[in-house]
């Protein structure tokens, strides 16, 4: 099976890339499983400060691979564990934080 997700970590930043450029990184069962595995791996990574998710080639992600959708739906009933794991790591991971825009930016020009 070919690699669906690549991970590189440098200076506390993980670069997670979807690797299926020939299909514009459309999601299929192996891609879902690779994302779950990546999430599990990164949740254990010490000193990780940020995760950047991107896609190889000209598209980030074309969405669900409709050609494999029917097969995925049939397998979903027997592989409920994958979906459960995909949802649960978010409860264990720190919530993302976003830097406030500079004073005077956005809709308001007031400064605190």
PyMOL commands that set and color helices and strands:
alter all, ss='L'
color gray80, all
select helices_A, chain A and resi 21-23+29-43+66-76+80-92
alter helices_A, ss='H'
color red, helices_A
select strands_A, chain A and resi 5-10+13-18+50-55
alter strands_A, ss='S'
color yellow, strands_A
deselect
rebuild
show_as cartoon
